[in-house]
Amino acid sequence: MATLATQTVALGGLAPTYAAAAGGGDKVECGDRNFLHVKNGSGSPVTVTLTSTASVRGQTAANVVVSVPASGERMIGPLQPDLLLNQADNLCAVGYSSATTVTVASLRI
């Protein structure tokens, strides 16, 4: 599991760097201005799962599940800490149904 560096979008522009999605998942920073950009280069859809750490009245909140279409991309966020922040490492866990030909960037605006 890799921890992705968060890249900040600036007024002067940002040419984001994308990393290959890790087969065992990735971790990213949470924040109300943070999001994940996932690009799927395969011929099949890929499911991205953000692990929820929240609970309401003792009931665990559902994970956030996003389908990225074949040869498509998705912006996912904001990555709200009250829903996604793991207290052990202060990061959000991200899983992929397949990491083959998937690239990802952790971004902040």
C-alpha positions, 0 to 999 in steps of 0.5 A: 500500500503506497501513500500518495503525495498530495499535489496542490493546484495553484493559480499558476497551474499544476501539471499533476504527476500520476502514479500507478495504482497499487495492487494492495491499495493506496492511502491519501490525505483527507481534507475538505479541499482534497480529491482523488483523480483516477484514470482507467486505461483498461477496457473494463470498468474499475471500482474504486473504494474509499474506506469509511471510518465513520459511524452514526449512533453505533452504525458504521457508515458505508464505504464510498464506491465509485465506478470508473468506466473503461478508458475513463476517469473520475474526480472523487471528493472532497475527501471529508475527514469525518467520513474517511480519516483513519485515526491510526495514520490520519489517512484515507484508504483507497482500494481498486478492483483492479490496479492494472493500467490505473493511474491516480493522483491525490490533489488539493485545491 
